[in-house]
Amino acid sequence: DELHPIVEPGPSTAAEIFAWLDEGNGRWVQGVTRPRDLVAWRQKAAKGWTPLALVVTCADGRADPEVLFDAGPG
């Protein structure tokens, strides 16, 4: 039951998107992130997708936003 914008309709308002990211970060902090099927994700993404948010990070940062928010690629 992985919620991902490619797989299912995701949150649509700014508040819902922030809550979704915050929930994912909470999972990461607790060390209980969800497994991802990256092959299936890549196949769906090749058909097109629309990211929910843009996360700006430091150019030499070692923290991947997808990991920090347990959101999967993109």
Secondary structure, DSSP 8 states (H G I E B T S, - for coil): ----TTTS----SHHHHHHHHHHHHHHHHHT------HHHHHHHHTT----S------TT----HHHHTT----
